[in-house]
């Protein structure tokens, strides 16, 4: 239990915990785990966290299902290393692999791109991969935008894809029935691609299947919203995490996986 909690929370040097109880439940093989959690800066205050472990010893359930064990993120890390093949930037190797699952019509994803740019600057040793995760129930232009982006990438490469995606995010307000095609055409043009070829390519079954495969990779890893960031297998709702905390999580996970990372102070934290 402590090894699992260290893998989950060890990035926070002020967090301390005590596994108070591991209890049997009426469900065969399911254990209830009670943990007391405190902050070193407020030792008189604390809270109780409860989660359940499954009979196979591989999953824990609290608000959602997460991987469990002494190395809870290892299996997902391996899957991402093998299957995350979206547009990439940063390092060539994948020892520190950051996989972003995003929807090109999602406003929160648009806002999160500044964070991803900061991550790229702070972690030059990381390979950053963009995987499309169109939520078509909410964003009717997300699939078309993703498909044209994959066509731009196919024609002009990964760098062109990131130029395209940045242009789509910037012009997100134009993803409407009246302006959607023109908005995507302008983004493809900005990326140096032929917009007519991109539009035709986007209709092909192979490209739609490629986008579907990217989303399925996320679903299989537990992604259920956008944006999500998978840090060497650790799935995080990253837009909900303060950037300084996110930096600590990335650095901590990297070091746990044998990638030496030393965080440099940010200008806004220097006195």
C-alpha positions, 0 to 999 in steps of 0.5 A, spaced: 500 500 500 505 504 501 509 503 495 503 504 491 501 511 495 508 513 494 508 512 486 501 516 486 503 522 491 511 522 492 511 528 488 509 532 493 514 533 499 509 536 504 504 530 503 504 525 509 500 519 510 498 513 514 495 506 512 490 506 517 486 499 515 486 494 510 479 491 511 475 485 508 468 487 505 462 483 503 465 482 496 469 476 495 477 479 494 475 486 494 479 490 500 477 497 503 483 501 504 483 507 509 488 512 509 489 518 513 493 524 509 496 530 512 500 536 510 507 537 513 505 545 513 498 543 517 500 537 521 493 539 525 489 538 519 488 532 515 483 528 512 481 520 511 481 517 504 478 511 502 479 506 496 477 499 494 482 494 491 480 489 486 481 481 487 486 481 481 490 486 485 491 490 479 486 496 480 483 501 485 477 504 485 475 511 488 472 516 484 474 512 478 478 506 477 486 506 477 491 501 476 494 499 483 500 496 485 508 498 486 508 500 479 501 502 477 503 506 471 508 501 468 503 497 463 500 503 461 507 506 459 508 500 455 502 501 451 503 508 450 510 507 448 508 501 443 502 505 440 502 512 441 503 514 434 500 521 433 504 527 431 510 528 436 515 533 438 521 534 442 526 528 444 526 522 439 526 517 445 520 515 449 523 514 456 520 520 458 513 520 454 508 525 455 501 523 451 496 529 450 489 527 448 485 533 446 479 535 442 481 540 437 474 543 438 474 543 446 475 550 449 479 547 455 484 544 450 485 550 447 487 554 453 491 548 455 496 549 449 500 554 453 501 549 458 503 544 453 508 549 450 511 550 457 512 543 458 516 542 452 520 548 454 521 545 461 522 538 459 526 538 453 528 531 454 521 529 453 517 526 447 510 529 447 505 526 442 498 529 440 493 524 440 486 526 437 480 524 442 474 528 438 468 528 443 463 528 437 457 528 442 459 535 444 463 538 438 460 536 431 467 539 428 472 535 432 472 529 428 473 533 421 478 537 424 482 531 427 481 528 420 484 534 416 489 534 421 492 527 420 491 529 412 496 535 413 501 531 417 501 525 412 502 530 407 507 535 410 509 531 417 509 532 424 511 540 425 506 541 420 500 538 424 502 542 430 502 548 426 495 546 423 492 544 430 495 551 433 491 555 427 485 550 429 485 552 436 486 559 434 480 559 429 476 555 434 470 560 434 469 559 426 468 551 427 460 552 425 456 550 419 457 556 416 464 557 417 467 550 419 470 548 412 473 555 411 476 555 418 479 548 416 482 550 409 485 556 412 489 552 417 491 547 412 494 553 408 497 556 414 501 549 415 503 549 408 498 543 405 494 543 400 487 545 403 483 541 397 487 535 398 486 535 405 479 536 405 478 530 400 483 526 404 479 527 410 473 523 407 477 517 406 476 511 411 483 510 412 484 517 415 477 516 419 480 509 422 486 512 424 483 518 428 478 512 431 484 508 433 487 514 437 481 515 441 480 508 442 488 508 445 485 513 450 479 510 452 483 503 453 487 507 458 482 511 462 481 517 458 474 520 459 475 527 458 479 532 454 484 535 455 488 529 459 496 528 459 499 521 460 505 522 463 509 515 462 503 511 463 500 516 469 493 519 466 492 526 469 486 531 468 492 536 467 488 542 465 485 541 473 492 541 476 496 547 477 502 548 473 507 548 478 504 541 481 504 538 474 511 540 473 513 536 480 509 530 478 512 530 471 519 530 474 517 525 479 515 520 475 521 521 470 526 520 476 521 514 478 522 511 471 530 512 471 530 519 467 534 524 471 530 530 471 532 536 475 527 542 476 529 549 474 526 554 478 521 558 474 522 566 474 515 567 477 517 563 483 524 566 484 525 571 490 
